[in-house]
């Protein structure tokens, strides 16, 4: 494909804007870049020094495009992606199509070949799953993972732009009453983005609950990892919201088919694409979510063998949920598609 | 024992002050309450409407006491507790003596009988371990736990009064540069209480590292749970610091000897002492760390069976690390000792 004509649907949202910045950073050559949003209203978005006019979503908005990157709520993707499927390849960041058999779920460092078999839609995976799978995939290929137990530490930006805004407003509101916070008597006005106050709090819920007591986020981590990597791995996830702005963390314990040492795991991870090993406790080197923010890789450390089980290993991984967890991966898929 | 004469060593610290408040709340009858600290300096602490003069630590400070509650750094307890052991029973909240064979480690809801066999020292357990063991103990006794995988969400007050102060100061400092935070470019002045900035960050390190790559906190969770409950349970913990003020959280996955359902687990937990079940996702009821703050129990919810293993169950537990995780439990031990 020569320089493509690309639509960015949801170009005015947090992830859409990040996609534009990353396309600039990576000097992605385009014949046309067309920002698309629910309404135009005379808005523009900056790209390569120009202000591009926003086009309102509609049939004509997709005319002549080679592909579109979708950063919209699930319901927008559900309605529009199927309507343009015959004309334009969609690289979709919603959860709507990820588990469908005819839709490849692609992480270019892990399963780039899957992108070749699309039939009009390529899905981008969940950001929490991304934090887990970047280090898990090379370890699985080297040692054969059979079971994963994972708990997440998810930033408020995972809930959209309203998440950080709510955290900041609660922090500001409560600055005058810190003694009350310290005593657990914090009163903040109606939480909206989250079900409970998020300032100075830990909320063990991300996504909606199903009948089994798990959340949609927890199911995604398991099912999307199974789809990209191996359906036979038993994955149990607990998704937890924490009072940070950007960067997700995952604490993972993995049981393998054979014995594995921390040194052997570090060696595999050091050679893996999309992963940065930070694992030197003596020098205070281990992943933090802020260290991963703004970066393109998952940072992995705290690599330890379980003393009670020579086949089990733990790690802590952090990843920028807006970049590699969302925008960057869709741009990498766009690069794959353009090269092919 | 009639109304005892009690010393509170470290009475001017965060946990020491909490002990005084809890003794008042519970109308604990004392013949004398003597606040003891590293230096007196004419300081007083409030108790039952009076201002009690602080006594400087020294041999004479313990004259005539029935027992002393210790809320001091490990090194102070290491030096002084053995010196007074023949005269005064010590209820010690440091990590110094917890694992010694001749020192019972006591949680009154779980192993009250152990307190009877002391020889001058009764140890109070670690606050993170407390968050885990309060729900784990009744489940283990009902169903037989064989393996526990746990990840913690620990508040800054677990690092002493300097922890919350550092979090607040970093939040204030960074209020002017929130865009920079959101982009992962936060610059805050030298972290002291923690090894990395804690505002808007997740740090997977609590305590000091040993040669195996685990931290002292992670070892305590495992070894203290083994001592109180059952040495045969394989426990793997990851200890993580989060930007909250008070209240620790634990995400736990447990493998049992036999099949167990979430309903059966809820029934056992509902009848357990020291535990409050909050587990109704449809009504947004699950534990948060703020909900546990100021309370006397561990809150447990998100109780789910692992779909891939009928013998495995997960829960999320939260507990006030300064109260039940520290001050309250020592007062409960004092009540046990006074009644006996």
Interface residues (C-beta under 8 A of the other chain):
Chain A: X147 X149 X151 X153 X157 X164 X168 X171 X172 X175 X178 X181 X182 X183 X184 X185 X186 X195 X196 X197 X200 X201 X202 X203 X204 X205 X209 X212 X213 X214 X234 X235 X236 X238 X240 X242 X243 X244 X245 X246 X247 X249 X251 X253 X262 X281 X282 X284 X286 X287 X288 X289 X290 X291 X292 X293 X294 X295 X301 X302 X303 X304 X306 X307 X308 X309 X312 X314 X316 X318 X320
Chain B: X147 X149 X151 X153 X157 X164 X168 X171 X172 X175 X178 X181 X182 X183 X184 X185 X186 X195 X196 X197 X200 X201 X202 X203 X204 X205 X209 X212 X213 X214 X234 X235 X236 X238 X240 X242 X243 X244 X245 X246 X247 X249 X251 X253 X262 X281 X282 X284 X286 X287 X288 X289 X290 X291 X292 X293 X294 X295 X301 X302 X303 X304 X306 X307 X308 X309 X312 X314 X316 X318 X320
